[in-house]
Amino acid sequence: HKPCWMCKNKKLPYGLDVFGFFLSEIGLGQSARLYHAAAASQNISITAVNRSLPGRESEPTFQDLLSQHGKHRVGLSIAGLVAFRKIARELCNQRRNIALPLWELDTVSERRVKSLRGFETLWAPSNFVKESLERATQRPVALLRHPLHVPASTILEREPANPLKILFFFDFDSFSTRKNPEGAVKAFQLAFAKNEDVLL
């Protein structure tokens, strides 16, 4: 298929192109894979287009499912909000462009807002991101929660004698202030101040 910009005045077929870090093991890659799987389960024509992330592409699941170019009338871009500055320059005016930016702060700079102007529709994976984007852009933002893949499994019963174990994890290839492990410890201490049978 030709890139979208070579299809001038030609209507693209109905369906969805999902643009994301499909080959990357990072959280943004998992987001793209999960949203793609959710859309694919709805019996619509769908294409996965990988955004390159050199040095961070060790997830082989989508290796044989990728297309070089989008080919449908709707395009969904999933990435961190910072990446949308570059993505905005690659938008195709032949399709309806949807942005699903992931963001972890309650304020958004004007420079970041500007990168979203070419998108007809904004989606958010959580109420927090939705409210941040609506304040910053003064536009409606649709809430489209993160899909989950829940494999069939046996529910493991906790032995009453064993403590309840709570797991918090974060990517060290980020900033501690963004992932806030100290906040997780404080929240755990507040929630379980008097419990001795709980471990973080």
N, C-alpha and C positions, 0 to 999 in steps of 0.2 A: 504494500500500500504506500502511496505517496504521503509525504508529510502534509499536514493540514494546510499549510500556507500555499501549497502547490495546487490545491483543489478549489481555487477561486470560483465563485458563482455556481459551485456544485454542492447540492445538499448532501450532507453526510447522513448515513443511515442511523436509525434509532439505536440506542444502546449507550453504554457507559465505558469510558476510558478512565482507568485509575492510574494516576502517576504517583510513584512513591519509591522508597528505598527498599524494593522487594528482595534484593540479595543481601541486605545488611542485617547483621545480628542485633543491631541496636533497637531500642524501643520504638523508634519511628518506623523501622522496617516491619516490626511486628504489627504496628497499627495498620500499615498499608495492607499487609497480608490478611488481617482480620476483617477489615472493611471490604476488601475484595471478596473474601469467602462469603460474607453476609450478602453482598449484592449478587454473587453468583448463585446463591441458593434461591433466588427469586425468579429464576428462569428468564433472565434478560441477557441479551448479547453483551459481553463484557471483555475488555482487553486490559492486560496489565502492562504498563510501560515503566521500566526501571529508570530511576534517577541514580546516576553513578555516585558512589562514595568510595573512592580509591582507598585501599588498605582496610576497609571495613565491610567486605563483601564475602563472608564465609557461610552464608545461609543458602543451601542449594535447593530448597523446596520449590522455588518458582523458576528455576533455571530453564526448564523446557516450556514454560507457560508465557514467556515474555514476548512482546512485540516491540519493534524498534520505534514505531510511531502509533499515535492514537488514530482511530478510524471512525469513531462514533460522534453523535451529535452532542453528547454531554461529556465533559471532562472534569474529573474530581482530582484535585491536587492535595496530597497529604504530606505535610512537612512541618518542621518547626517554623514559627513565624519569621525568624531571622532569614530563612532560606527564600521567603516569598519575594524578596527584592529581585533576585535573579529569575525566579519562576515567572514573575509578572512580565518580564521582557520576552518570554517565550510563548505567551498566550496566543491562542488561535481564535481569530474573530469569526471563524466558521462554526464554532460550537458554543454552547452555553458552558461557561466556566464557573466551577464551584471551588471555593477554598475551604479547606479544613485545617486551619493552623493550630498547632499545639503551642501553648504558652503557659508559663508558670508564675507570672507576676500580675498584680492587680492593676497596673498602669501600662499603657502602650504608647510609645512615642509617636509623634506625627510622621516621622520617617517610615515607621512600620505600617502605620495606617495608610500611607500613600501607596505602599506596595500591594494593598488589597483593592484598590479602586477599580482595577480592570476586571474584577470578578463580579458576575451578576448576583451570585448567591454566596452567603457565608454560612458555614456549619461549624458547630463546636462540639467537642466530645464530652464536655462537662458543664454544669451550671457556672462554675468558676470562670472558665474560658469564655462562655457565652456572655456573662455579665461584663467581663473586662472588655471584650470586643464591642459590645453594644455601647458602652460608655465612650469608648475611644472613637468609634466610627460613626456613631449616631445613625446606625442602620440596624434593621432587624437581623438577628442571627438565629438560625434554627438549631435546636439541640438534637444531636444525633449521637447518642451515647456509644461508647466503645463496645463493639460486639465482643463476645467471648466464645471461645471454643471449649465446650465442656465434654471431654471424652467420657464414654461409658466406663464406670469404675465401681468398685465395691467401696462403700463408705466404711472407713476405718473407725472403729469404736475406741474411744480413749479409755485406757485403764484408769479406774478411779484413783488408784494409788500414785499414778504418774501426774506430774504437773502439766497444765495447759501451756503449750508453747506457741508464742506469737512471733512471726517472722517479719522483719523489716529489711529490705535490701535496696541498694541504690548503686548507680553506675559511678565508679571512681573517675571515669573520663568525663567529668562535669565539674560543677562547683559545689562545694559543701553547703553554701548558703542557699542554693537552689533546691538541693535534695533534703536538706535540713534533718540530719540524723539526730541532732540534739533535741529537736522538736518531737521526734518519735519517742525518745527516752523520757522526756518530760510528760508527754501524753500518757505513756505507759505508767509512769509513777503516779499520775493523778487518777487514772482509771483503776489502778490496782494497789492503792496505798496500803491496804490492810491485808491483802491476800499473799499468802506464802506459797501457794500451789500454782503460781503462774511464772513463766520465764519469757524474757524477751531475747 
